[in-house]
Amino acid sequence: MIAWDSTPPRTPRTAKGTLVASTSTERTTGSVQSVERAFQLLEALADSGGVATLSELSANSGLPMPTIHRLVRTLVAQGYVRQDTARRYTLGPRLIRLGETAGRLLGSWARPYLAELMEATGETANLAVLEGGEVVYVGQVQSRRSMRMFTEVGRRVQPHCTGVGKALLAQLPEDEARALLGPGPLQAHTPHTVTTPAALLAQLGTARELGYVVDDQEQEIGVRCIAVAVPGAPTPTALSVSGPEARIQALEAQSGAAGLVPLMQAIAARLGEVL
């Protein structure tokens, strides 16, 4: 059982007993400033692509250099940050286990929402995140139909040829999405795959306007996917329904423009709140 300590903190005194201002790192909100700053530093390092110098971390995080020095030494000692031969700092390997565990839990938290989407559409519902320039499937509830889509949780795919991938790219600033795609050409998985970065960036702009994106047999022939962003998630996250092309098109026609996408967006918004 967790119990809250309601005893007020004592005000520090000097050796002569004079009252001084508190230097405790615990704020009135109950948070610990040093912990907040450590995570702020890790976030700044991640925003820098996982590699940064101390001066870049100071500029990106807004933290003073002495504080960064202390935090970095601690994080390096614990394995959450490492220093390379060029005296730059990178995210450390100990974070991998945390990320993998959090990813598995993300799928568990999302399962009720994926199940709701599957029940409403009859088709497989998927959840994916963007990691290292790749799409990682972190959750799925399969359709009950004998012919259905199946993707292993944990599978990594390229973002340019999947509905969830394009929905994830659309959440990035255009220059970041362009850098991630590279100068091209992009790999063709089917004759329908968009292989030029410029054409894909145009699709992403349309996706931002419409609030959804379509994968029309771009990864696998005969498979269609509708995907939307999960707003408010701590990392780019997307939700989708996928299945045989004819069934998904029939679902779109049956639900109409005012049906399927708003349903998916409503479920994604509720999922985003719990994340």
KEZA-161339 format. One record per residue: x, y, z of N, C-alpha, C, O, CB in turn; residue in one letter. Coordinates in steps of 0.05 Angstrom, whole numbers, plus 5000, padded with zeros to 4 digits. Glycine has a CB too. Layout:
<rs>
XYZXYZXYZXYZXYZA;...
</rs>
This chain:
<rs>
501749765000500050005000501850255000503850255013498150005024M;501050464985502550714984501150915002498750955000502750814955I;502751035020501651245037503051505032505451505027501951155067A;501651725033502751985029503652095055502252085075500752165015W;506052215055507152335079506252625079507152785063510252315080D;504552705098503452975100505153155118504353385123500652965109S;507353055129508953215147510353435131511653375111511053045161T;509953695139511153905123514253895124515253825145510254175133P;515653965103518553955103519654165122518554385125519653995075P;521854095134523154285152524854475137526154405117524854135173R;524854725146526454925132529354895140529954885164525455215139T;531254885122534054845128535155085144534255305141535754805103P;537155025162538455235177541455215173542555005167537655205207R;542755445178545655445177546655335203545155275221546755725171T;549355325206550455225231549755395255549655295277553555205228A;549255655250548555835272545555835277544655975296549556115266K;544055685262541255675267539555875252537155885256540655705296G;540756025234539356225219537656095197538655905184541256435206T;535156175194533456065173534556145146535356375141530556155176L;534555945127535456005099533355905080531655735088538255875093V;533455995056531555905036532055605030534355515030531756065010A;529855455026530055175020531455124994530855254974527355035021S;533354934993534654854968533854574960535154454943537754874971T;531754484972530754214966529954194937528854384926528454134984S;530553964924529753924896526853844894525753824872531553724883T;525553794917522753724915521053974914521254144931521953554940E;519453994893517754224890515154194905514453974915517254274860R;513654414906511054404920509154204906507254114919509854674921T;509654144881507853954867508553664875507053484867508153984837T;510653624890511453354897513453234878514353004882509053174898G;514153384856516053274836518853324846519353504863515553404808S;520753174835523553204842524953334819525053224797524852934850V;526153564823527253724801529453574786529653594762528253984811Q;531253434801533453304788532453084770533653034748535353184809S;530352944777529152734760527952864735528252764713527052564775V;526453084740525253224717527353304697527053274673523653464726E;529553414707531753514690533153284675533953314652533753674706R;533453054689534652824675533052734651534152684630535052594695A;530352724655528652644633528552864612528352804588525852574642F;528653114620528753334601531253314583531153364560528753604616Q;533453234596535953194581535752964561536652984538538253154600L;534552744570534252514552532452584528532952504506533052274567L;530252744534528452824512529953004493529652984468526052974524E;531653194503533253364486535153204468535553264445534753574502A;536352994480538152824465536652674444537652644421539552624484L;534252574450532652434430531752624408531852544384530152314443A;531052874415530253064394532553144376532153234354529153314408D;534953104385537353164369538152924352540252924339539653234387S;536452724350537152484335538652274350539652084339538652564311G;538852314377540252124394543152174398544552034412539851854382G;544152384385547052454387547252764390546052914374548652354362V;548852854410549153134413551653194431552453024446546653264426A;552753434428554853524445553653654470551253704471556753724431T;555253714490554253844514553154114508551054194519556453864535L;554454264490553454534484550754514469549054684473555454684467S;550454314452547854274438545654194458543454294456548154064416E;546354034477544453954497543554194514541254224521545553734515L;545554364520544854604536542954784520541054894532547454754543S;543554824494541854994478539054874474537155024475543155034451A;538854614471536354484465534654454490532154464489536754214452N;535954404513534354354537533954604554532054614570535854154554S;535654814550535355054566536555024594536355204610532555124568G;537854804599539054754625541854874626543254884606539154454632L;542754974649545455084652547554864648547054634655545855224679P;549854944638551954744633552854594658553254344655554354894621M;553254714681553954554705551954334711552754114719554354734729P;549354404708547354194713547553974693547253734701544554324712T;547954044668548253834647550653654653550453414649548453964620I;552853774661555253614668554553404689555253174686557553794678H;553253494710552553304732550653084723551052854729551353454756R;548553164708546652974699547852774680547352534681544253114686L;549452874661550652694641552552494655552452254647552252854621V;554152574674555852394688554252164701555051934700557552534709R;552052244714550352044727549051854706549051614710548152174743T;548051964684546751804664548751614650548051384643545351974644L;551151714646553151544634553951314652554151084644555751714627V;554151374678554851174698552750954699553350724705555251294725A;550251024694548050834696547450694669545850514668545550974705Q;548750784648548450654622546150764605545550654584547950364626G;544950984614542751104598543751304577542251374559540751234617Y;546251384580547551554561550351454558551551344577547551864570V;551551484534554351404531555751624515554551774500554551134516R;558451634518560051824504561651684482562751474487562051964523Q;561551804458563051674436565851794434566651964450561551714409D;567351704414570151784412570452074404572552194407571551614391T;568352194393568352484385567452664407566852894402566752524360A;567252554431566352704455563452804452562753014462568252934460R;561952654436559052714435557652504453558752304460557952694405R;555152564460553652394477551252274462549952414446552652544502Y;550752014466548651874452546851734473547651684496549751674432T;544451674464542651514481543951234486545051114467539851484468L;543851144511545250904518543650644514541250654511546050914546G;545050424513543750164508541750074530540049914525545849954504P;542050184554540350094575537450194571535550084582541350204602R;537150394553534450494547532950294529530450304528534650764533L;534350114516532949934497530949754512528749724503535049754483I;531849644535530049474550527549624559525349514559531449354574R;527949874568525650034577523750084554521350064557526650304588L;524950154530523250204507521649964498519349984491524850314485G;523049734498521649484489519349414508517249334499523649254487E;519849444534517749384553515449574551513149494552518949394582T;516149834548514050034545512349984520509950024519515250314544A;513749894498512349834473510349614477508149624466514349774452G;511149404491509349184496506949274513504649194508510748944510R;507449444532505249544549503349724533500949724538506349694573L;504549874514502850044498500749884483498449964481504650204478L;501549654472499649484459497549384478495149354470501049244446G;498249324503496349234522494349454529491949404531497749134548S;495349694533493549914540491649974517489350054521495150164547W;492649944492491050004469489049794461487249844446492850064446A;489349554472487749324463484649384464483249314445488349084479R;483549494486480649544486479749724463477549694453479849664513P;481449914456480750104435480949974408479350014390482450354436Y;482949804404483249654380480949454377479949414355485949504379L;480149334399477949144398475349284390473749184375477549004425A;474949524401472649684394472549744364470449734351472549944410E;474849824353475049884325474549634308473249654287477750004318L;475649404316475249164301472249084302471149004281476948934313M;470949104325468149034326466449214309464449134297467149054356E;467149474308465549664293465949634263464049694247466349944300A;468249534254468749514225468849224215468449174191471449644219T;469349034233469648764225472348694214472848464206467548694205G;474148894213476748854201478948884222478548984244477249054178E;481348784216483648784234484349074241484649244223486048644222T;484749124266485549394276488449384285489349194298483749484299A;490049584278492849584284493649844298492450054295494549554258N;495849824314497050064326500050054320501349844323496450074357L;501150274312504050284305505250544314503950744317504350244275A;507950534318509450774325511750794306512450614292510450764355V;513051034306515351084289517851064307518051204327515151364275L;519650904298522050854315524450824296524550634280521750614334E;526450994298528850974282528250974252529650844236530250714288G;526251134244525551154215523950914205523450904181528051174200G;523150734222521550504214518950504229518650614251523150244219E;516950364217514350324230514650064247515549864237512050294209V;513850084272513849854290510949804299509649974311515649894315V;509849564293507249494301507349414331508749224338506049264284Y;505749554348505849504376503249384387503049304410506449754391V;501149374370498649254379496949174355497049304334497149444396G;495248964359493448884338491248714350491648554368495048724317Q;488848754339486548574344485548484317484648644301484248724361V;485748224313485048114286482048094281480548054300486447844283Q;481348114256478648064248477847774253479547594254478348134217S;475247734257474347454262473847304236473347064236471747464278R;474147444214473547314188475847124181478147154189473247524166R;475146914165477146714158479346834141481746754143475846484143S;478647024123480747164107481147434120479347604119479847194077M;483447474132483947714147486847784146488547624139483047684176R;487448034153490148134155491448044181490148044202490348434151M;494047974180495447914204498348024202499647974182495547604208F;499148164222501848274224502948224251501648274271501948584217T;505348104253506448044279507048294295508148484284508947874276E;506248304320506948524337509948534341511148324346505448504365V;511148764337514048784337515248794310517648864307515248554352G;513648734289514748744262515349034254513949224261512748624242R;517549064239518449324229518149334198518849144184521349384237R;517049554189516649584160517449874152517650044170513749524151V;517749914127518350184117515850364118513650254113519550184088Q;516150614125513750784128512350874103509950934103514451014144P;513850884080512651014056510550844043509050944026514851074037H;510450584049508650404034506350294051504850114042510250174023C;505950404075503750304093502050534102502950764103504950154117T;499550474108497750684117498650804143498751044146494950574121G;499350634163500250734189502850884185503351094198500650504209V;504650794167507150924162506751214152508051394162508850774143G;504951244133504451504122503051684143503551924144502751494096K;501251564159500051714181502051814201501752024213497851554194A;504151654206506251724224507951944212508652144226507951484231L;508751914187510352124173508952394172510152604174511152034145L;506252384169504752624167504752784193504153024193501852564159A;505452654215505552794241508252944245508453104263505152594264Q;510152894227512753024230512753284214511253314195514952834219L;514453474222514953704205515853614177517253414175516953904218P;515153764157515753674130518753634125519553444112514753874109E;520453814136523353784132524353534145526253404135524754024142D;523153464169524053214182523152974167524652774165522853214211E;520752974156519752754140521452724115522052504106516752794132A;522152944103523852944078526552824084527652664069524153224066R;527752904107530352794114530252494120532052354113531452944139A;528052404132527752124138527451964113528551734111525252084157L;526052064093525651924068528151914051528651724036523352044052L;529852124053532252134037531552234009529252284003533551864036G;533552253992533152353965531652163946530752243925535852423952P;531451903954530051713938531851583917534251643916527651843924G;530751413900527951323900527351133923529151003934527251193874P;524751113930523850943951523350663941522750623917521351053965L;523650463958523350183949520550123941518650193955524249993972Q;520149993918517549913908516949633918518449443913517449923877A;514649603932513849343942511649223923511448973921512649363970H;510149393910508249313890508249523868509449733871505349273903T;506849473846506649683825505249943835505450143822505149573801P;503849923858502350153868503950323888503050533896499850063881H;506350223896507950373916508850643905509850653882510350203925T;508550853921509651113914512651103918513551043941508251343930V;514251163898517151123900518751383899521151383901518050943878T;517351613894518751863894518052023919515752053926518052033868T;520152123933519652283957517752513953516052573970522252373969P;518052653930516352883925513352813924511652943936517153023899A;512752583911509952493909508952413936506652463943509752263889A;510652283952509752203979509352443997507452444012511852013991L;511052643995510752884012508153024005506853134022513053074008L;507353013979504753123971502452973984500553083993504553123940A;502752703985500652543998500452614028498352624039501352243995Q;502752664040502752724069501352994074499953024094505652744080L;501753184056500353434058497353404056495853524071501253634037G;496453234038493653174035492553024060490353084070493052994010T;494252844071493452704095493052894119491152854135495552494102A;494753094121494453294143491753444140490453514160496753484143R;491053504115488553654110486153484116484153574128488553754081E;486153234107483853054109483552924136481352854145483952844087L;485852884150485852754176486052444174485752314194483352824190G;486652344150486952054147488651994122489052174106484251904146Y;489551754120491151674097490451394088489551234104494251694103V;490851334062490151074051492650934040494251054027488051104029V;492850674046494750504033493150324014491850134023496550324054D;493350373988491750223969493650033954494750093933490450423948D;493949793966495649583955498549673951499849583932494349483928Q;499549833968502249943965504349773978506749793971502350223976E;503549603997505449414009504949133999506748983995505249434039Q;502349063997501548803987499248823968497348973974500848614011E;499348673946497148673927494648563940494748353954497948513902I;492448703936489848603947489248703975487148633986489848313947G;491048863987490648954015490249254015491849404002493048874033V;488249344029487749634032487649704061486749544078484949714018R;488549944068488750024096487950324098488750484082491649984107C;486450384119485750664126487050724153486850564172482650704127I;488450944155489951004180489551294189489151474172492950954176A;489551344215489351604227491451634248492451434259486451664238V;492151884255494051934276492651904303490251944306495252214274A;494251834324493251834351494252094364496552114372494351574367V;492452294368493352554378494052534408492752384423491152764374P;496052684415496752704444498552474453499452484476494352694460G;499252284436501052074444503852184448504552374435501051844423A;505452064466508052174472510052144449512152284449509152054496P;509451974430511151934406509251904383506951804387513051694410T;510051964358508251924335507051644335508451444334509751974309P;504351634336502951384338500551384318499351604314501851334367T;499951164306497751154287496050904290497050694300498851164258A;493550934283491550714286490450654258490150844241489150804305L;489950404252488950334225487150094226487049944245491350284206S;485650074204484149824198485149734171485649894153480949874198V;485449474168486549364143485149104137484248954154489549324145S;485049044111483748794102483748774072485048934059480848784112G;482448574061482248544032481148804019479348924030480548304024P;482248873997481549123984478549153980477449363986482949143957E;477248953970474348973964472749023989470849183989473348723950A;473448894011471948924036472349204048470449324058472748714056R;474849304047475349574058473949784041472749974052478349634059I;473949754015472449943998469449924003468150134003473049883969Q;468449684007465549664014464949794040462849914044464749364015A;466849764060466449894086466450194083464850334096468649804105L;468250304067468250594062465650684049464550894056470650664045E;464750534029462350614015459850594034458150764033461850433991A;459850384051457650354069457550564090455450674097457750074082Q;459950634102460050834123459951114112458951294125462550794139S;460951154088461051414077463251584089464551504109458351554081G;463651814077465851994087465352084115467252144130466052234068A;462852084124462152184151462051954171461351994194459552334150A;462851714162462551484180465151364190465851404213461051274167G;466651234172468951074180471151254193472051194215470050924157L;472051464179474251624189473551764215475251754233475051834168V;471251894218470652014244470551804267471251864289467952154242P;469551564261469551354281472451294289473051274313468251094270L;474251254270477051194276478351434292479851384311478551144251M;477651674284478851904297477851934326479452014343478252164282Q;475351864330474251874358475651674376476351734399471251834357A;476051434365477351224381480251304386481351264408477150954367I;481551414365484351494368484651714388486551724403485451584341A;482751904389482852124408482552014437483952114454480652324402A;480851824441480551714468482951554476483851564499478051534470R;484151414457486651274463488851474469490451424488487451104439L;489051694454491051894459490852014487492952074500490852114439G;488452034497488052144524489251964546490452064565485152184530E;488951704542490051514563493051484560494351394579488651244561V;494151554537497051534533498451784543500951804541497751494504L;
</rs>
